[in-house]
């Protein structure tokens, strides 16, 4: 069961892959031995009637959920979350530095409206602050990735108003690595997994080794991962608007190499009524920033993060309380932006983030009512963040501090086996302290500022089982978001966006009203999910280009073309509307050579505009795709073509049209399952995957560097995964 599914257990429904209901009449969880309890992070069981590697549709959610399961991650892990989710319906990547810094963009929303988390706790980086900043999470060690919409996102706050990207791994283990409970209690057991791959487009080599072990009441997890890659190959000249004279390019995207490493150690103590676990993770990466100016100055980012996390569960023998869960994450993050400026090669800008987040949630015992069964859960969340951005030219903002505390409540009612209702609410209080200059008096002198906000949010969801194993859902949300410190207090150069950002300390709360309808089918030969959504933003916060250009200081800002190479951008607010939809489907059409042949299809569209006229900038294009897949117990073969249409719905200033492209992908893999005592291991999977096999000239419409940075060309990736 995934983390999001575990969170949904605080509702009156049970997480399943079909519209059918299942009950567990065995011993209640609180009385089961610790080693036999249902794991919280194990993968959902496959649908019995569906072939292996079927499209993972999660039918029984009040909001839509996109899943990248363990099997797919083993075969095709992306170097970043944006790369991994780039071609998934409703999701793309920011593509600022492909293969190194690409953050997920969900339904056209990014940064402070899409939350990235690991096992339910914020990733604690600064990827939402700048598109050149990588998220300190590597999919190479993940077991499952989910993109979650709907009422469940109120658990994590307004940063999830556009969606939650939840990465699951076993760094805090909560189940034994073997199925034999007696063996686990008496002598213990262990499992070792290796994941390795090599790519042709950039000469990349990657490897991850994961260890899970345990005995009696103790569990241990350790993992180490690494990746290195050179400049990646490109099919055409990357610079649409090169300087004079143009820089030379020799078949590769200049300044796009990277290397990364991570290590984690975690342990858990199990007891009859629950468990408690901790982990410590180190993550580092050094990657180069592609583009004309970054290449000329050899710009690269050196990032490091130390992260301590904890989670636990208590199932008291109580007539009122079913389960108490907690999550905690403490991150110490720092990155230096290095470049050679005027002959001096060193740190030009530094970003640091010390962040603490905690959450405690209580699930009450079900309450039988005359018209159904009610389950109630409530929780509290607290966070503290301290941001700094010193630099040679003064930095993007002065040190600032954000404190927040929130409470939320979920009430879910099962009228019967076919109809379920959920009502959720959240109240949060945020205090943001920083400093901001008065530009009308003295731009060089900053005045302390303190802002306080109390966002209030609510959500409604309804599920209805339909004939043919289909499930329909309707959800509505009203979510308020407090402005973040950089939106309030920025007053400096932001090289990633090519802008000189000026915050507005008087910004108001941003509010989003969303309605989503979905139709899903998980079992049987036809599996699909279709979603339609409409979101109305009041006081939508965005960077508004003023038409002036700047160098490193406010005093340098002059009419465009007469000043520096940074476009002046004030944070402003306007009302906006986002609407669109996604579809993904898979139909088993025939049996061939002992396997199953299926047809796959997908479609997604998002349209975003300001209510007073004009388009919201950097919105993904309409995409349509499909393909064929054949698989049996061992082999899997797939070919898929995704067409991205041209994006001409662009902002009035600061954006250019983007042409369409065709992305052809294919994969062939073989899986072997061995006996329990086989010296070769338990399971082995190896194969070959191809990406952009047409070697198409692809530019990402949401990227600030699309006129200077091409997406990688044709690539073949050889991978192998062994489980011992």
N, C-alpha and C positions, 0 to 999 in steps of 0.2 A: 504494500500500500504506500502510495506516495505521500509526501508531506502535506500537500494540499488536500489529499484524500483524508489524511488523519485529521486535518483541521475541519473537514466537512463532517467528521464524526460527531462534532458538537451540534449537528443538525439532526433532524429526525429521520434522515435517510441514510442508507448504507451504501458506501461507494462500490459500484459494480460497473461492469462494462456493458451490460444489457439493460433493457427496461424491466427485466424480471426482478423479483424480490427474493432475497435469501436471508434466512435467519440462522443464528447459531444457538442451538439448544444445549450446547455443552456447558461445562463448568464456567461460571462467570469469571472474567479476566482477573479480578482481584484475588481469586482463590487458586489460580493456576500457578504451578512452579514458574519461577522467573524464566528459566531456559525454554519453556514451552509456550510463552505468551506470543500472541500474534505480533510480528515485527511491524514497526511503524514506517520503515523506509524501504521495505522490500517491494519489488515490482509487482504491479497488479497481475493477477493470474490471467493467462490468455483465454480468450473466448473458445470454448471447446469446439464449436462448429466452424471456426475460421482457421485457415491454413497458417503455418508459421510465417512470421513477419507480415501479418496483415496490418492494414491501416489502423493505428491506435485511436479509436474513437471513444471518448469518455462520455457516455450518454447521460448519466445521472448527476449532473451538476446544474446549479441554478444559473450559472454563467458559462460561456464557452471556455474550453480549455484545449490548448494545443500541446501535444505531447511528442517529445523525441525520446523513445524508449532506449533501454540499455543496449539492445541488440544493434540498433542503428548507430548509437554512439560508438560502439566497438568497431564498426566498419568504417564510419565516415565522420570522425570527430573533426570539428573545425578548429583552427588555431585561436579563434576568438568566438565569443557568443554571437557577435554580429555575423561572422562568417558561417557559423553553424546554422543560424536561422535565416540566412539571407534569402533563400528561395521558398520559405514556408508561407502558406497563405496568411495574409494579414501582417506579416513581419518582414523586415529587411534589416540591413546593417548600415551604419553611418558611413563606412568605407573610407574614413579619413586616411588611415594607413592600413591597407588590406593586409591581413595576416598578422597584424600587430595591434592596431587600435581601431576596432569597429564595434560600436555599441548597438544593441538592438533598437530598432525603431518600430513601434507597434501602432498600427492603424494611423500612421502619419504623426504620431506623438513620440517625443523623445525626452532626454535630459531629465528635468525635475518631474515629469509626469509618468515616467516608467521606472519602476523600482527593480533593481537587480539585487538578488539575495541568495545566500547559501544556506540551505537547510532552514529557511525561515527567518534568517537574521541578515540585515543589510550588509552588503559587501564592503562598505566603509572605505571606498576610494574617493576619487574626484572625477570619475568618468562623466558624471552628469554636468560637470562644470565646463568642460572643454572637449571638443570632439577629438583632439589629439591625445587625450588621456585614456589609456587602456583601463578596462575594468580588471581588478586584481583577482580574477577567477579564470582558471584554465579548464575547458571542457574535457581535456585529455584524461582527467581523473574522475569525471562525473559518471554517475550511474543512470541519471534521468534528468531531463530538462523539461520544464513546463512553462507555458505562457498562459496566465490565468486572468480571466475577466469576471465581472459580475459582483454580486454582493460580498463574496468571500474576501475581496480585496480590502474591505474596510478594516480587516484585522491589522493591516500594515500601514494604514494612513493614506494621506492625500497624495503622496509621491507615487501611489499605485493607481491613480485615477485613470491612467491610460492602459494599465496592465501591470502584472507582476511576472518577472522572469525569475523562476525559482530553480536553482541548480541543486540537485541532490547528490550527495555522496555519503560514504560510510565513515567519515572522519570521526564522528562520535558514534561508535557502534552500539546498536540496540538489539541485536539478535545474534545467536551463535553462527559460526561459519559452516556448521554441519547440521544435518537434519536429525541425526541420532542424538537424542537428549541424554540417554544414558552414557554414551561415549563422552559427550561434552562434560558431564558432571564428574565422571570418574578419572579419565586420563587426558581430557581436553582434545582439541582438534584445531587445524589451521588450514588456511587457503591462501595461495599465492597466485596473483595474476600479473601477466606482463602484456603491455600494449605497445606495439612498435610500428613505425611506418617510415617510408621514404617517398619523397615527391620529386618529380622532374622539373617542374616549372621554376623552382627556386633552390633546388638541391637540398631541400629540407630533410632533416633527420629528427625523429621524435621518439621518445620512449617514456613509459610510465610503469612502475612496479608497485603493486599494492599487496599488502600483507594484512590478513585478518586472522586472529587467533583468540582462543579463550579456553577457560577451564573453570568449572564450578560457578562462582558468582562474578568472575572477572572476564572482561573482553578487552582486546587490544587491537588497534588499527595503526598502520604506518604506511605511508606512501611517499614516493619520490618521483618527480617527473622533470623532463627537460626537452627543449626544442631549440634548434638553430636553423637558420635559413639565410640564404644570400639574396641579392636583388633578384626579383622575379621577372620572368620573361613576359614581354608584351607583344601584341600582334601589329602595332602601328606606332607612329610617332605620338607621344603622349600630350604634347603641348598644343592646344588649340590656338592660344594667343602667346606665342613665344616672344621673348624680348629680341632686340636687334643689337648685336648678332645673336642668333638662336643658340642655345646650349647644345652640345653634341649628345646624342643618345645612340647606344650600340645594342639595340634589341632587347634592352631590359629597362625596367622602371628604376631610374637612378635613386639612390638613397632609400631603399626599401628593405634592407636586411634587418634581421632581428635575432635575438636569442632570449631564452626564458628558462627559468627553473623554479621548482617549488618542492617543499617537503613538509610533511605533517605527521604528528604523533598524537594519538588519542586513546583514551581508556574509559571504560564504563564499569560501574559496580551495579550488579543486579540484586534485587531483593524481592521478597514475595509480593510486595504491593507496588513495585515500580522499579525505577532505575535512575541513576544520575551519572552523567558523563562529562568529560572535558576534552578539549583538543587545543593544540598549539600548531599554527601553520606559518611558514615563512614563504613569501612569494617575491621573486625579483624578475625583472626583465629590463633589457636594454634594446631599444628599437629605434630605427631611423625614420624620419619624416619625409616622405616624397613630396616633390613640388619644385618649382623653379628656385625660389629663394632658399628654402630649406636645403636643397642640394648644394647651392652655392656656398652656404655657410656650414655645411655638414651638420645640420641640426639633428639631434637625437635626444631621447629621453631615457634617463636612468631611474628606474622605479624600484622601491622596496616597501614591503609591508609585513608587519608581524601582527598576527591575529590570534586572540584567545577566545574560544567559544565554549559554551556549556549548554546543555539541555537536560531535562529530566521529566519524570512522570511519577505521580503518586496516585494510587487507586485505593482510597481509604474504605474501610468497611463502614459505610455510612448509609443511612436511609435517605439522605438528601444530596450528597455529593458523589458523583460517579468518578470523575477524574480531575486531577489538577496537573497542569503542564506548565513548564517554564522554558524560556530561551534567553540566552545572553550572548552578546558579542562585544568584544573590545578590540578596536583596531588602531594601530599606530602606523600611519602611512606617510611616505615622503617620496617625492620625485624631483629630480633636477633636470631642467631643460638646458642641454648643452649645445653650444654653437661656437663657431669661429667668427667673431665680429671684430673688424679692424685689426686683424692679426692676433687677437687674443682668444684662445680656445679655452672655454670654461663655462661654468654655470651662469646663464643669463637670467634665469627665473627658477624659483623653487616653490613647490606647493606642498604643504603639510596638512594632515587631517588626523586629529585625535578624536575618536568617536566611540561612544558607549551606547548600546541599546539593550534594553531588557523588556521582556514581555511575560506576563503570567496570565494564564487562562484557566477558568474553572467551568467544568461541564456538570450540570446538575442531573440528578436522576430523572428519567422520563416521567411525565405526569399524564395519567390517563384522564381524558376529558370526555364528556358525552359525544362530542363530534370529532374526536381524533386524539392523537398522541402528541404531546408537546414536549420538546426538548429545549432547554435554555442554557446558554453559555454566556459568560461575561469575562472580560479581561481588562488588564491595565498595561499600558506601554509607556516607557520613559526613555528619553534619549538626550544625550549631551554631545555637542560637536564644537570643536575649536579649530577654525580654519586660519591659515596664514599663507601669504603669497608674496614673500619678499623677492626683489629683483634688482638688477643693475639699474634699471630705469624707473624704479619706484614700486614696481609690482602692480598687480591688477586691483587689489583692494587692501585696506588695512586689516590687521587681525580682527576677527569677529567671532562671536560665540552665540550658539543657538541652544536653548533648553526647551524641552517640550515634555508634556505629560498628557496622556489620553486615556479615556475609558471607552469601552465598546460593549454592546449587548446584541446577541443573536437570539431570536425566537423563531423556531421552526416547527411547523405543525403538519403532521401527516394525517390528512382526512381519511385516507384509505390507501390501499396498495398502489393506486394509480394517480393520486392527486396529492401534491405537497406544496406547502407555502412557507416562505421565509421572509421575516422582517428584521432588519438590522439597523443599528444606529451607532454613531461615534461622535464624541465630543473631545476636542483637543485644545490645549492652551500652549502657545509658543511664545517665547521671549527671545528676541534677536537683538544683540548688542554689537555695535560697530562704530565706524566713523565715516564721515562724508564731508568733503569740502563744500563751501558755499561758492559756487562758480561766479556769482554776481559780485562777490566781495574780494576773495583771495583764493584762487584755485589751488594754491600751494599749501594751504592750511586746512587741516581736517578737524571737524567738530564732532565730538561723541554724539551718537544717536542711539536711541533705544526704542524698539517697536514691540508691541504686544498684540497678538491675534488670538481669536478663539473660533476656529473653524468648526462647523457643525455639519455632519453628513448623515445621510440615511439611504437605505436601499430596500428594495422589494423584489422578490423572486417567486415564480410559480412554475411548477413542473406538472405536465400532464402526459401520462402514457397513452399512446394511440395504437390502433390495430397495426399489425405488421411489424411488431417489435420497434416501433418508432417512439421517440420522446420529443415533445415540444416544450419549449421554455420561453418565458417572458420575464424580463428583468428591467427594473427602472432604478436609477441612482441619482441622487443629488449629492455631489461631493464638493466641499470647499477646501481650498488650498491656500495656506499662508505663503506670501512671497519668501523666497530664500535669500540668505544674506548677500550673495553676489548680485542678485537682481536689485537689491536695495542699495548696496554700498560700492559697487564697482566704479572705478575712475582711472582706468589705465589701459595699456595696450594688451590686446588678446590676439596673439599671433595665429592661433588655430583657426579663427574665423576671419582673420584679416581685418579686424575692427578695433577701434578705440572705444571700449564700452564705458558708458556712463549710467550708473544706476539711478533709481528714483526712490529715495527714502520714504516717499509718501504713497507708495503703491498700495492698492487695496487688496482685499482677499479675492482670489480667483475662484469662480464657481462653475461647475460643469453639470449639466442635466443630460443624462444618457438613457436611452431606451434601446433595448436589444431583444430581438426575437430569433429563436433558433429552432431547427428541426434536425434531429440526429437519429441515426440507426447504427448500432454497433454489431449485432450478431448476423449470421447468415451470409449468403453470397454477395449481397450488396451492402456496403458499409459507407456511410457518408455523414457529413455535417455541413449545414448551410446556416449562415448567420447574416443578419441585417442589423445595422446600428445607426443611430442618429444622436449626435452630441451637440448641445448648444452651450457655448462658453460665454459667461459674463465676466468682463474684465480679464480677458485672455492676455497673458503677459508675453511679450515678444521683443526682439531687438528691432528697433525702428531706425532705419538708415536716414540720416538727416540731409545727405547730399554734400556734406563737407568731408575733408580728409585731414588726417593728423599724422604727426610723427609720434614722439614718446610722451608729450605733455599736452594738456588742454590748451595751453597758449599757442601751440603750433597748429591748431585746427583752422583751416581756411577753406574757401569754396573748392569743390572737387576739381582736381587737376592742378591746383596751385600749391598744395601742401605736401604732406607725406603720403606713404603708400597704405595707410590704414584708413578705412572708411569709418567715420564717426557714427556710433549707434547708441541711441538712448533707449533704455528699457521703458516701454510704454504699454498701455492697455487698450484693447479694443474688443468688442464682441465678435465672436467667430462661430462658425458652424462646420462640424465635421460629419460626414455621412458616407456610408459605404457598406461593404459586405465581403464575405469570403465563402468559398465552397471548396471542399475536398472530398473525393469519393474514390472508391475502389470496387470493381465488379468482377467476380470470378466468372469467367466465360467458358472455360473448357479444361479438361484434363489432358495432359500430354506427357508421355514418357514417365508416368508415375507421379507427375507433379501437377500443379495448378497454374493455369494461365489467367492473369487478371489484367483488366484495363484500369488505368488510373487517370484522374483528372483533377485540375485545380483552377481556381479563379479568385482574384481579389482586386478590389477597387476602393479607393478612398478619395473623396473630393472635399477640399477644405477652403473656405473663403471667409472673408470678413463681412459682417452684415451690412456695413456701409459701402461695400464694393471693394474689389481687389482680392487676390488670392493669397492664402497663407504660404510663405516660401518653403521650398525644399520638401515637397510632398512626393511620395513614391508613385510610380506610374501604374496604369492598369496592366495586369499580367494574366496570361492565359496559358495553360500548359496541360500536358498529358503524356502518357507513355504506357509501356507494357512491362509486366513483371512475371517471371516464372520461378517457382520454387518448389522443392520437395523437402524431405527430411534433412538433406545435407546441402544441396546446391541452391543458390539464389542468383538470378540474372535479371537485371533491370536496365531499361533505357527510357529516358525522359527528356522532353523538349519543353522549355519554358520561354514564351515570347513576352518580352516587355515592350509595350507600346511607347511611342514618343511622348515625352512629357512637355506639353506646351502651356499648361495652366500654371504660370509662374508669377512671382511677385513683380510689381511694377519697377522696382529698382533692386540692383544687387543680385540678379539671377538671370540666367540665360536658358533657352530651351535645351532639352536633352533628347537625342535621337534614340530610337528603340534598338533592341538587340535580340538575338536568339541564343539561349543558353542550353546546350546539349550536354547531358550527363549520362553516364552508364556505369554499371558495376557488375562484377562477377565474383562470387565468393563461395567458399566451401567450408562447411562446419563438420567436425568429427567429434563425437561423444564417446568417451572411453569408459571402461569399467572402473569401479571404485578403487581397485588396487593396481591399476595399470601404471607402469613407470613413466609413460608418456604424458600423464596428467589426466585431468577429468574431461577437459574440452579444449579443442583447438579450432580456431577460425582464421583463415587467411584468404586473401583475394586481391583484386585489382579494381580501382575506381578511377574513372575519368571525369574531368570537369572542363567545361568550355571546350569541348572536343572540336567545335567548328573554328576555334581560334578567333572568336568574334571580337570586334572592337567594342568593348562594353564600358560605358560610363554610368556612374551612379548618380541619379538626379538629386539625391538628398545630400550628397557630399559637397562640402565647401571647396574641395580641391578637384572637382570633376573635370575642369578644363586643363588640369595639369597632371592628373593621375588616372591612368587606365586600370581597370580591374585585370587580374592576372590572365595570361593567355592559356593555351591548351596545357593540360596537366594530367599526368598519370601518377596515381598514388598506390604503392604496394604496401599492404598492411598485414599484420599477423597479431593474433591475440591468443594467449595460452593461459588456461586456468589449471593450476595444480592442486 
